[in-house]
Amino acid sequence: MFQKILIANRGEIAVRVIRACRELGIKTVAVYSEADREALHTQLADEAVCIGPAQASESYLNMERILSATVATQAEAIHPGFGFLSENSKFVEMCQKCHVVFIGPSARLIYKMGNKSEARKTMMEAGVPVIPGTKEPVLDVEQALEAAAEIGFPVMIKASFGGGGKGMRIAETKETFAEQFQMAQKEAMNAFGDDTMYIERYVGQPRHIEVQILADKFGNVVQLGERDCSVQRRHQKLIEESPSSAISQKQRKKIGETAIQAAKAVGYENAGTIEFLLDQTGEFFFMEMNTRIQVEHPVTEFVSGVDLIKEQIGIACGLPLSVRQEEIQLKGHAIECRINAENPSKNFMPCPGTIENMHIPGGNGVRVDTAMYTGYSIPPNYDSMIMKVIVYDRDRVSAIAKMRSTLGEVIIDGVQTNIDFQYDILNHKDFEEGNITTHFIRDHYE
């Protein structure tokens, strides 16, 4: 096992990794920007190194400074968390050159699956169901329009290296296609430095279903059930749950086997997520693969009893998976609400500021992942998510009741949050009955 790990991240995921390392007896190194000098992860780690100013490009995205901190503190490995450098193949290559273990898949796999059009092509060849669309990437509007006409409108325009909803547009008709394509392409270039696009059939009113997988260096691959992430705003998830109320036992078995098939097709290693769209007829299609730990991993940990961060570290150390597929028994129901420092009544405007008073709820089946504390000043430079509230109970009805009760106990004074908005969703009749799609927020709240 590693003796020391550097966490190349901040906020609640950095705290989460530090706690897992503590339980494993591994020393930790936190890195922080000048804006995060008082952040909780810097206080919990055994060592902390400042890597630059507040701008992420000068700190959490600065590969040279992070690797310098790793070498200077003699850390053997880097855990990237999610976001920032977690899916950057160049960073993985740099780690390898510096003889530092990257806790995640290889650079080749990150690049291959991070290129959405390449990932689609790979899945097609592996026999995994994929939304009908272009097999090869498209570069210009004429080529794209020709492909769209062949697929049939409406179509979804997507950036090959996209993520987080950026570089995505729906073209309803041939007449609107060129404008939507150019807008998506421009956004993709600004966000990812690459304007390669692909086109696929637009799936109306789908559910977003993802399957958590783990794979070790010995060819062992397991799946830990699905998560339903359909409640999202502009492609940003708000509420996640496991299992999905829309999946039958027969579908659950099939989608899990398909996720394993997809992972094996690329020789995957470490933790990853195979993401699918489920249409109104019950058919599911591969959408993309996330080659990292996900924000919503706690709901899977609740229903499976498997610690995904510890498994990640073990796999990177060269250990086999601690569980076999037949040992994984999914039980109960878990729900996660993402709490953001934002004002829903003002178009979800971020609301950084100082937390004047804070109370975190607890109890049986309640978990809160956060890096916040009373007196902490939330910087304006990063993502607005400040807390994840996760609950577990015997079934979905009980879990919803528990989440309502738990959110009612959360106190965060000094900044605006989306807690009331989350509470409103939990009380919506369609959510209660499981009648949700990726359009739920748009249809009911926008």
N, C-alpha and C positions, 0 to 999 in steps of 0.2 A: 504493500500500500504506500501511497505517496506520504512524504513527511511534511510537505508544505505546498499549498495551492494559492495562487493569486486569483482574485475574482475581478475580472475586467468588466465591471458593471457597477450599478448604484441602486439605491432604493430597496424595495422589498425583496427583489430577487437576490440581491447581494446578501441581505440578511438571511434569507432562506438557505443559500449555499453555505454561509458561515456556520449556521446551526447544524447542518448536515455534517460538515467537516468536524465540528466539535464532537459530535456523537461518534465519529469514526476515529477520533484521536489525532486528527490532522491539523497542523497549524495553518493559519490563514493570513493573507496579505490583502488589505483593501487598497484600492486606488481611488483618488478623489480629485475633483476639480476645486478651484478656489471657492466656488459657490457652495460646495458640499463639505466644507471644513468641519462643520458641526454635525454632519449626517450620522445616523445611527450605525451604519455599516463601518464607519471609520473607528467607532468606539468599541464595537464588538470584536473586530479582528485583532489578531495578535500584533500585527504591524500595519501601518498605514502610510502611503506614499502619495504626495501631491503630484499630479501629472500635468497640471496646466490650468489656464483660465477657465471661466465658466462655459465658453462656447464648446459644444461637444466635439467639433472638428479639431479643437486644440487640446482636448483632454481624452474623453472616452472613445473617440474615434482616431486618436493619434497612436498608430501602431508602434512606432519607434519608441515613444515614451513608455508605453505599457510594457514592451519587451525589455526596455532598459531597467524598469522597476522590477521585473521578474528576475532578471540576471543579478541585479544588485542585492536582492533579498534572498537569492538562492532558492527560489521557488521552482519546483520541478514541473508544475503543470499550471495551466490557465483554464478556469471555468468562465465561459463568456456570458452565461445567463441567456436572456433573450434581447433582441434589438441590438443596437450598436454594432459590434464586430462579430456577432454570433453566427452570421451566415456570409462571412467575407472570406472567400477562398484565398485571396492574397495574404490575408493575415495568418491563415493556417499554414501556408507555405513558409512564411517568415518564422513562425514558431518552430517548424521542422528544421529550418536552417540554424536556428539558435539552440537546437536540442531541447526544446521545451514541448511537453505534451499538451496538445489541444484537446480538451475534454468535449469531444464531438466527433462527427465524421471527418473523412479525409477531404482535402481541398478539391480533389477530382469530383467527389460526390456532391459537395456543396455547390460547385459550379454547375454540374450536370443537372441537379434538381432545382437549383436557383434559376436556371434558364427555363422559364415556363414552357416555351415552345419545344425545347429539347426534351423536357420531362414528358410532355404530351406524346411526343414521338416515341420515346422509350416505352411508355406505358401501352401504347398501341401495339408495338412489336411484342410486348409481353402478354398480350391478350387481356389486359385490364380495361374494363369499359370506360371510354372517354367521351366527353361531349363532342358530337360531330363538329368538325372545324378543320382548320388548316394543319397539315402535318409539318410543313416547313414554315419558318418565319416569313413575314412580309415587311418590306422596307418602304414602299411608296403607296400613295393613295390609289393609283390606277390598278396595281396588282392586288391590293386589298379589296377594292370594289368588285373586281372580277371574282375573287374568292367568296365574298359576301353574297353576291348574286347566286352563286352556285349552291351555297349553304341554305340560303333563303332567309328573308327578313322576318322578324327582327334578329339582329346579331349583337354579340358582345365583342367589343374591341378591347384587347388587353395588352399591356406591356410585357415583353418576354422576361424582363428582370424586375417586374413589378411586385407590389406588396402593400398592405395597409390601405387598399382601395385607390391608390394613386395610379394614374395611367390607365384608367378603366372608363369606358363610355358605352352606352347602349345606343345603337343606331336602329331606329324603328323602320325607316324607309330608305330606299336608294337615294332619294333627294337629300336626306339629312346626313348621309354617310360621310361624305368628304369632310364636312365641318367637324363632326364628332371624331373622326379619325385623326385629323390634324391637331385637335385639342388634346386628345389622349397622347399623341406622339410628343407634343411639346411638353406636356406635364411629365411624361416618362423621362425625357432628356433632362429636365430640370431636377427631377428627384433622384434618378439613378444613373445619369450620364450615358444612357443608351436608349435609342428610340426604335429598336427592333420590336415589332408588334406581331400578334397573331389574332386570328378571328375564330370565334366559335358560335354555335347556335345559342341563342338566348333562351335560357330555361326560366319560364315564368313561375312566380310564386314557389320557389324551391325552399328546402330546408338545408342548412349547412351542417353536415355531419362529418366528424373527423374521428379517426381511429388512432389511438396511441400505440406505438410499437417500440420494442426494445430489441436490439440485436447485438450479439457479442462477436469477438474475433474468431469464434469457432464455428460460425455458421448457424448458431441458434437464434431463432427469431420468435418472439411471442407478441401477441396483441392483448391489450388490457381493456378491451371494450371501446364503445363509442361515446363521444360527447356531442351534444346538440348545442350548436352555437348560433342558432338562427336569430336570436334577439340581438340585433346589431343596428347601429346608426351609421350610415354612410360607410359601410364595410368595416366599422370598428365594433367589436363585440362588447356587449353590455352585461348579458347574463348567459352563463354556460351551465349545462347540467349533464349528468350521466346517471343512468342511461337515457336514451332518447325515447320519448313516449310515442314516437311515430314509427319505431322499428319493432317488427315482430321477432320472435325467437328465431324463426327461419331466416329472416333478413339479417339478423344480428350475426348468425353463424356465417352467412355468405359474405357479408361486408368485412367481417374480421378475417376470413380466409383470403379475401381479395387484397386486403391491406398487407398481409404476410407475403402474398404472391408479388405485390408491387415492391416490397422491401427486398425480397430475395432477387428480383429481376435486376436490381442495381448493385447487389452485394453490399447492402447497407450495414452500417455499424453505429452503435450508440442509440440515444433516444431520438425519436422522430415522430412525425404525425402525417398520416395520409388523409388528405381532405377530399371530401366528396360532396356533390350536390345531389339531393334526393328530390325527384320531381313528384308531381301530383299522382302519378300512376304507381309510385313505389319503386321506380327504377332509380339506380344510383350511378353516378358518373365520377371518375377521377377528375379532380380539379387541380390540385397541386400537392407538393410535399414540403413540409417545414422541417428543416434539418437541424432542429434545436429543441430545447425544452420550451413548452408553451406557457403563456400567462396562466391558462386555466388548468394546469396540471394537477392542482390539489383535488379537484372533483374525482379524477381518476384514482388518486392515492386513497381517497376515502372508500370508494366502492371496491377497489382491488386489494387494499392493504399493502401495496408495494410502494416503497419510497423511491421515486424516480430519480432524484438527485443522487442518492447513494448508489443506485444502479449505474448511473452515468459515470460516476467516479470509479466504480469497480471495473466497468467495461474498459475505461481508459487505462486502467492499471494492468489490463490483460487477464482479468478474472472472468470466468464464465458467468452467465446470468444466474442469479440466486434462486430463480423459479423456473419451472417447466410449464408449458401451456396447460397441461392437465391439472396442475396445482392451482391455477388461477381461478378462483371462484368469485364472481362479481355478485355483491350483495347490497341491497338497499338502494338509496337514491341520494345524490349529492347535488347541490346547487351553489354556484358562485356568483356574487354580485360585485362588479368593479365599481369602487367608489372613487370618483374623480373630483378634484378641486375645480369646479366649473359651475356656471350659472345656466341651468336649462332654460330659464325664462328669457335669457339674453342670447339665444342661439348657441348655448353651451360654451359661452366665452370662458376661457381659463381664468381662475381666480387665485393666483398665488398670494401668499401672505403669511402672517404668524399665527400659529395655533395657540390660542389663549387658554383653552381648557379642552381636555380630551378624556373620553372614557371608552375603553375597548371591552365589548361584551365577552362572556365565556360561557361555560356550561357543557353538558354532555352533547357531543356531536357538533360543536361550534369551533371553528378555526378562523383566526384573523391573521392574515399576512400583511404586515405594514412596516414601514421604517419611520413612522411619525411618532412624535411625543409632544407633550405640553411644552410650549416655549420654542418649538422648532419653527424656523422660517422656511416655507416652501419657496424655492427659487423659481423664477419665471422661465428658466432656460430649457426645461425638459418636459417630458410627457406629464399630463395632468393627473394620472392615476396615483392615488396616495394610499389606497387600502384595497384589499380583497377580503370580502366576508364570505366564508364558505360554511355550509351546514350539511349535516348528514342525518338521515332518518330512514325508517324501514321502507317507506314508499314515497312517491312524488307528492301526494296530498299532505303527508306529514312533514316533508321537507319544506314545502312552501309555507306551511304554518310556522315552522321553526324559523325560517328566514324572515318572515314578517316580524315575529317577536324579537329576533336578534337585531334587525335594523332599527327597531324601536328603542333599543338600548344604546345605540352608537351616539356618542356626543363628540362633535368636532366644532368648537367655537372659534371664531376669528376669521374663518374663510367660508365661502359658499361651497356647497357640495351637491351632488346629484342624488343624495339619499332619498329625498321625497319622491323624485322621479322614479327611482328603482321601486320604491314602495307602491307607487301608483301602478307600475307594470305588474307587480305581483298580485295586485287586486283586480286586474283586468280580467273579465270573463273569458276572453279568448285564451289568455295565458293560462288561467286556471284549468281550462279544458284541453290545453295542449294544442290549440288551433293557431300555431305560430309558423311564420315563414320568415325569410330574410326581409320581407316587406312590412313586417309587423309595425315597426316604429314609424316608417313612412306613412303607412295607411291610417294609423290611429293617432299619431302625435304631430306629424309635420304637415 
